[in-house]
């Protein structure tokens, strides 16, 4: 019995258009991620110091916590 592969005759390299669309999708995800993080920073900045203390951060640590540079101290509470 002979099996014919569905990929026969197709190039193994992705086409340049798929690379372009993948780059475009990645850029869109990066943009949405950036906007979401900016929104989180804004929301945290609107909290009072007592609420921030309840979360476990102070005002000077907001951006580090949102952008993931504050992991060492936060992980001890998780």
MOGI-V937319 format. One record per backbone hydrogen bond with DSSP energy under -1.0 kcal/mol. NH is the residue of the N-H (numbers start at 1). CO is the residue of the C=O. If there is no record, write none. Layout:
nh: <NH,NH>
co: <CO,CO>
This chain:
nh: <8,10,19,20,21,22,23,24,25,26,27,28,29,30,31,32,33,34,35,36,37,38,39,40,41,42,43,44,45,46,52,53,54,55,56,57,61,62,65,66,67,69,74,75,77>
co: <5,7,15,16,17,18,19,20,21,22,23,24,25,26,27,28,29,30,31,32,33,34,35,36,37,38,39,40,41,42,48,49,50,51,52,52,58,59,61,62,63,64,70,71,74>
